[in-house]
């Protein structure tokens, strides 16, 4: 039984063979400042249904305010429901 547990530990620590899909990506606008962070509207809506903006922002490597702006851009929810979570 111990050998099976050891094998399972090694198998679970192997890296993924398929790379993970990008949740958010940067788009160079050609203007001054930081590049724009984009994400798909369906992906964003699904993520917001599953977790908080602060947690999603860590995964997407952007601020919760950026998520709120994209949410407003894609007309997901209402402005009142887009308050930052503390």
TIRO-2110 file (N, C-alpha, C; in Angstrom, 1 decimal):
// TIRO-2110
0.8, -1.2, 0.0, N, 1, A
0.0, 0.0, 0.0, CA, 1, A
0.9, 1.3, 0.0, C, 1, A
2.0, 1.2, 0.7, N, 2, A
2.9, 2.4, 0.8, CA, 2, A
3.5, 2.7, -0.5, C, 2, A
3.8, 1.6, -1.3, N, 3, A
4.4, 1.8, -2.6, CA, 3, A
3.4, 2.5, -3.5, C, 3, A
2.1, 2.1, -3.4, N, 4, A
1.1, 2.8, -4.2, CA, 4, A
1.0, 4.3, -3.9, C, 4, A
1.0, 4.6, -2.6, N, 5, A
1.0, 6.0, -2.2, CA, 5, A
2.2, 6.8, -2.7, C, 5, A
3.3, 6.2, -2.7, N, 6, A
4.5, 6.8, -3.2, CA, 6, A
4.4, 7.1, -4.7, C, 6, A
3.9, 6.1, -5.4, N, 7, A
3.7, 6.2, -6.8, CA, 7, A
2.7, 7.4, -7.1, C, 7, A
1.6, 7.4, -6.3, N, 8, A
0.6, 8.5, -6.5, CA, 8, A
1.2, 9.8, -6.2, C, 8, A
2.0, 9.9, -5.2, N, 9, A
2.7, 11.2, -4.9, CA, 9, A
3.5, 11.7, -6.1, C, 9, A
4.3, 10.8, -6.7, N, 10, A
5.2, 11.1, -7.8, CA, 10, A
4.3, 11.5, -9.0, C, 10, A
3.3, 10.8, -9.3, N, 11, A
2.4, 11.0, -10.4, CA, 11, A
1.7, 12.4, -10.3, C, 11, A
1.3, 12.7, -9.0, N, 12, A
0.6, 14.0, -8.9, CA, 12, A
1.5, 15.2, -8.9, C, 12, A
2.8, 15.0, -8.7, N, 13, A
3.7, 16.1, -8.7, CA, 13, A
4.3, 16.3, -10.1, C, 13, A
4.0, 15.5, -11.1, N, 14, A
4.4, 15.7, -12.4, CA, 14, A
3.8, 16.9, -13.0, C, 14, A
4.6, 17.7, -13.8, N, 15, A
4.0, 18.9, -14.4, CA, 15, A
3.0, 18.5, -15.5, C, 15, A
2.1, 19.5, -15.7, N, 16, A
1.1, 19.3, -16.8, CA, 16, A
1.7, 19.2, -18.1, C, 16, A
1.2, 18.3, -18.9, N, 17, A
1.7, 18.1, -20.3, CA, 17, A
1.1, 19.1, -21.2, C, 17, A
-0.1, 19.6, -20.9, N, 18, A
-0.8, 20.6, -21.7, CA, 18, A
-0.7, 21.9, -21.0, C, 18, A
-0.2, 23.0, -21.6, N, 19, A
-0.1, 24.3, -20.9, CA, 19, A
-1.5, 24.8, -20.6, C, 19, A
-1.6, 25.5, -19.5, N, 20, A
-2.9, 26.1, -19.1, CA, 20, A
-3.2, 27.3, -20.1, C, 20, A
-4.5, 27.4, -20.3, N, 21, A
-5.0, 28.5, -21.1, CA, 21, A
-4.8, 29.8, -20.4, C, 21, A
-4.5, 30.9, -21.1, N, 22, A
-4.3, 32.2, -20.5, CA, 22, A
-5.7, 32.8, -20.2, C, 22, A
-5.8, 33.2, -19.0, N, 23, A
-7.1, 33.8, -18.5, CA, 23, A
-7.1, 35.3, -19.0, C, 23, A
-6.0, 36.0, -18.8, N, 24, A
-5.9, 37.4, -19.2, CA, 24, A
-4.7, 37.6, -20.0, C, 24, A
-4.7, 38.6, -20.9, N, 25, A
-3.5, 38.8, -21.7, CA, 25, A
-3.4, 40.3, -21.9, C, 25, A
-2.2, 40.8, -22.1, N, 26, A
-1.9, 42.2, -22.3, CA, 26, A
-2.0, 42.6, -23.8, C, 26, A
-2.5, 43.7, -24.1, N, 27, A
-2.6, 44.2, -25.5, CA, 27, A
-1.9, 45.6, -25.5, C, 27, A
-1.0, 45.7, -26.4, N, 28, A
-0.3, 47.0, -26.6, CA, 28, A
-1.1, 47.9, -27.4, C, 28, A
-1.5, 49.0, -26.9, N, 29, A
-2.3, 50.0, -27.6, CA, 29, A
-1.5, 51.0, -28.4, C, 29, A
-0.2, 51.0, -28.2, N, 30, A
0.6, 52.0, -28.9, CA, 30, A
0.6, 53.4, -28.3, C, 30, A
-0.2, 53.5, -27.2, N, 31, A
-0.2, 54.7, -26.4, CA, 31, A
0.7, 54.7, -25.3, C, 31, A
1.0, 55.8, -24.6, N, 32, A
1.8, 55.8, -23.4, CA, 32, A
1.1, 55.1, -22.3, C, 32, A
1.9, 54.6, -21.4, N, 33, A
1.4, 53.9, -20.2, CA, 33, A
1.4, 52.4, -20.3, C, 33, A
0.8, 51.8, -19.3, N, 34, A
0.8, 50.4, -19.3, CA, 34, A
-0.1, 49.8, -20.4, C, 34, A
0.3, 48.5, -20.8, N, 35, A
-0.6, 47.9, -21.8, CA, 35, A
-1.9, 47.5, -21.2, C, 35, A
-2.9, 47.4, -22.0, N, 36, A
-4.3, 47.1, -21.6, CA, 36, A
-4.4, 45.6, -21.3, C, 36, A
-5.0, 45.3, -20.2, N, 37, A
-5.2, 43.9, -19.8, CA, 37, A
-6.6, 43.5, -20.3, C, 37, A
-6.7, 42.5, -21.2, N, 38, A
-7.9, 42.0, -21.7, CA, 38, A
-8.2, 40.6, -21.2, C, 38, A
-9.5, 40.2, -21.2, N, 39, A
-9.9, 38.9, -20.9, CA, 39, A
-11.3, 38.7, -21.6, C, 39, A
-11.6, 37.5, -22.0, N, 40, A
-12.9, 37.2, -22.6, CA, 40, A
-14.1, 37.5, -21.7, C, 40, A
-15.1, 38.1, -22.3, N, 41, A
-16.3, 38.4, -21.5, CA, 41, A
-16.9, 37.2, -20.9, C, 41, A
-17.0, 36.1, -21.6, N, 42, A
-17.6, 34.8, -21.0, CA, 42, A
-16.7, 34.3, -19.9, C, 42, A
-15.4, 34.3, -20.1, N, 43, A
-14.5, 33.8, -19.1, CA, 43, A
-14.6, 34.7, -17.8, C, 43, A
-14.7, 36.0, -18.0, N, 44, A
-14.8, 36.9, -16.9, CA, 44, A
-16.1, 36.7, -16.1, C, 44, A
-17.2, 36.6, -16.9, N, 45, A
-18.5, 36.3, -16.2, CA, 45, A
-18.5, 35.0, -15.4, C, 45, A
-17.9, 34.0, -16.0, N, 46, A
-17.8, 32.7, -15.3, CA, 46, A
-17.0, 32.8, -14.0, C, 46, A
-15.8, 33.5, -14.2, N, 47, A
-14.9, 33.6, -13.0, CA, 47, A
-15.6, 34.5, -11.9, C, 47, A
-16.3, 35.5, -12.3, N, 48, A
-16.9, 36.3, -11.3, CA, 48, A
-18.1, 35.6, -10.6, C, 48, A
-18.7, 34.6, -11.2, N, 49, A
-19.7, 33.8, -10.6, CA, 49, A
-19.1, 32.8, -9.6, C, 49, A
-17.8, 32.5, -9.8, N, 50, A
-17.2, 31.5, -9.0, CA, 50, A
-16.3, 32.0, -7.8, C, 50, A
-15.8, 33.2, -8.0, N, 51, A
-14.9, 33.7, -7.0, CA, 51, A
-15.0, 35.3, -6.8, C, 51, A
-14.3, 35.8, -5.9, N, 52, A
-14.3, 37.3, -5.7, CA, 52, A
-13.4, 38.0, -6.6, C, 52, A
-13.6, 39.3, -6.8, N, 53, A
-12.7, 40.1, -7.7, CA, 53, A
-11.3, 40.1, -7.2, C, 53, A
-11.1, 40.1, -5.9, N, 54, A
-9.7, 40.2, -5.4, CA, 54, A
-9.0, 38.9, -5.7, C, 54, A
-9.6, 37.8, -5.6, N, 55, A
-9.0, 36.5, -5.9, CA, 55, A
-8.7, 36.4, -7.4, C, 55, A
-9.7, 36.8, -8.2, N, 56, A
-9.5, 36.7, -9.6, CA, 56, A
-8.4, 37.6, -10.1, C, 56, A
-8.3, 38.8, -9.5, N, 57, A
-7.3, 39.8, -9.8, CA, 57, A
-5.9, 39.2, -9.6, C, 57, A
-5.7, 38.4, -8.6, N, 58, A
-4.4, 37.8, -8.3, CA, 58, A
-4.1, 36.8, -9.4, C, 58, A
-5.0, 36.0, -9.9, N, 59, A
-4.8, 35.0, -11.0, CA, 59, A
-4.6, 35.8, -12.3, C, 59, A
-5.3, 36.8, -12.6, N, 60, A
-5.2, 37.6, -13.8, CA, 60, A
-4.0, 38.5, -13.8, C, 60, A
-3.4, 38.7, -12.6, N, 61, A
-2.2, 39.6, -12.5, CA, 61, A
-2.6, 41.1, -12.9, C, 61, A
-3.8, 41.5, -12.3, N, 62, A
-4.2, 42.9, -12.5, CA, 62, A
-5.0, 43.3, -11.2, C, 62, A
-5.4, 44.5, -11.2, N, 63, A
-6.1, 45.0, -10.0, CA, 63, A
-7.6, 44.6, -10.1, C, 63, A
-8.3, 44.7, -8.9, N, 64, A
-9.7, 44.5, -8.9, CA, 64, A
-10.4, 45.6, -9.6, C, 64, A
-9.8, 46.8, -9.7, N, 65, A
-10.4, 47.9, -10.4, CA, 65, A
-10.4, 47.6, -11.9, C, 65, A
-9.4, 47.0, -12.4, N, 66, A
-9.3, 46.6, -13.8, CA, 66, A
-10.4, 45.6, -14.1, C, 66, A
-10.7, 44.6, -13.2, N, 67, A
-11.8, 43.7, -13.4, CA, 67, A
-13.1, 44.4, -13.5, C, 67, A
-13.3, 45.4, -12.6, N, 68, A
-14.5, 46.1, -12.6, CA, 68, A
-14.7, 46.9, -13.8, C, 68, A
-13.6, 47.5, -14.4, N, 69, A
-13.7, 48.2, -15.6, CA, 69, A
-14.1, 47.3, -16.8, C, 69, A
-13.5, 46.1, -16.8, N, 70, A
-13.8, 45.2, -17.9, CA, 70, A
-15.2, 44.7, -17.8, C, 70, A
-15.7, 44.5, -16.5, N, 71, A
-17.0, 44.1, -16.3, CA, 71, A
-18.0, 45.2, -16.8, C, 71, A
-17.7, 46.4, -16.6, N, 72, A
-18.5, 47.5, -17.1, CA, 72, A
-18.4, 47.6, -18.6, C, 72, A
-17.2, 47.4, -19.2, N, 73, A
-17.1, 47.4, -20.6, CA, 73, A
-17.9, 46.4, -21.3, C, 73, A
-18.0, 45.2, -20.7, N, 74, A
-18.7, 44.0, -21.3, CA, 74, A
-20.1, 44.0, -20.9, C, 74, A
-20.5, 45.0, -20.0, N, 75, A
-21.9, 45.1, -19.5, CA, 75, A
-22.3, 43.8, -18.8, C, 75, A
-21.4, 43.3, -17.9, N, 76, A
-21.7, 42.2, -17.1, CA, 76, A
-22.2, 42.7, -15.7, C, 76, A
-23.4, 42.4, -15.3, N, 77, A
-23.9, 43.0, -14.1, CA, 77, A
-24.3, 44.4, -14.2, C, 77, A
-24.5, 45.1, -13.1, N, 78, A
-24.9, 46.5, -13.0, CA, 78, A
-23.8, 47.2, -12.3, C, 78, A
-23.7, 48.6, -12.5, N, 79, A
-22.7, 49.4, -11.8, CA, 79, A
-22.8, 49.2, -10.3, C, 79, A
-24.0, 49.1, -9.7, N, 80, A
-24.1, 49.0, -8.3, CA, 80, A
-23.5, 47.6, -7.8, C, 80, A
-23.6, 46.6, -8.6, N, 81, A
-23.1, 45.3, -8.1, CA, 81, A
-21.6, 45.2, -8.3, C, 81, A
-21.0, 46.2, -8.9, N, 82, A
-19.5, 46.2, -9.2, CA, 82, A
-18.7, 46.9, -8.2, C, 82, A
-19.2, 47.0, -7.0, N, 83, A
-18.4, 47.7, -5.9, CA, 83, A
-17.3, 46.7, -5.6, C, 83, A
-16.1, 47.3, -5.2, N, 84, A
-15.0, 46.5, -4.8, CA, 84, A
-15.3, 45.8, -3.5, C, 84, A
-14.8, 44.6, -3.5, N, 85, A
-15.0, 43.7, -2.3, CA, 85, A
-13.8, 43.9, -1.3, C, 85, A
-14.1, 44.1, -0.1, N, 86, A
-13.0, 44.2, 0.9, CA, 86, A
-12.9, 43.0, 1.8, C, 86, A
END
